[in-house]
Amino acid sequence: MTFTDFRQQAEAAPDSDNTLTESRSLIRKGAAVAFTAQSRTHAKNAQSSLQQSLTALQSIQSKTTDEKIDAVSTALQSISTAMIEITKQLNQTTAVSASSALMNERTDEEILSLLNHKKKSRRRRR
């Protein structure tokens, strides 16, 4: 089910507060898992690129000048690739935080309903 399908279904059939809360929780968790998985993939790619650059630089001692230049060039390319992957990883991590914050927002109606419910509970105790 796509997000659009889910949203249309939710708008067509009004749900109870519990179902709505459950739906939001499910969407929030799904988004966090998807973004976290992408973040982990980018981290692994960055680590692999950095390892390639390290390998290229470690064998530089026994090479000729032209081979050393090629090795340094290869290392710089791998480092650049790693930096791009790290940036993508940070973007995914930010997406996890943003999606969690946005999905945790409550509407004004929900907040007022909670406040009214709390006031009624206090009155009953008196």
C-alpha positions, -999 to +999 in steps of 0.1 A: +000+000+000+014+034-009+012+064+013-013+080-011-035+049-010-033+048+028-042+085+031-072+081+007-084+051+027-080+070+060-099+100+046-127+079+032-133+060+065-129+081+097-111+060+123-112+061+160-085+079+179-068+046+188-067+035+151-054+069+140-027+068+167-017+032+156-016+043+120+007+072+127+029+050+148+031+025+120+039+051+094+065+068+117+082+034+124+082+025+087+097+058+076+124+056+103+133+020+093+135+029+056+157+060+062+179+041+087+184+013+062+195+038+035+218+055+060+234+022+069+240+014+032+256+048+026+278+042+057+290+009+043+297+024+009+317+052+025+337+027+046+345+006+014+356+037-005+379+048+024+394+013+026+401+015-012+419+048-007+439+034+022+449+003+001+460+025-028+482+047-004+497+018+015+514+003-015+528+036-027+563+030-013+576+005-039+562+023-070+576+046-096+568+083-097+541+078-123+526+049-104+526+070-072+507+098-090+482+072-102+478+057-067+473+092-051+448+100-078+429+067-071+430+075-034+416+110-039+388+096-060+379+071-034+380+097-007+357+119-027+333+090-032+333+084+005+325+120+013+295+119-011+283+087+007+288+103+041+267+133+030+240+109+018+242+091+051+237+124+070+208+133+048+191+100+056+198+105+093+183+139+091+153+124+073+148+100+103+147+129+127+125+151+105+100+123+099+098+114+136+093+151+145+066+156+119+047+124+126+047+132+164+029+165+159-005+165+172-033+186+157-049+214+177-081+193+180-062+163+195-044+186+220-077+203+230-094+169+233-066+156+255-068+188+277-106+185+280-103+148+289-077+157+316-100+185+330-129+160+332-107+135+350-097+161+376-134+171+381-144+135+387-117+131+414-130+160+434 
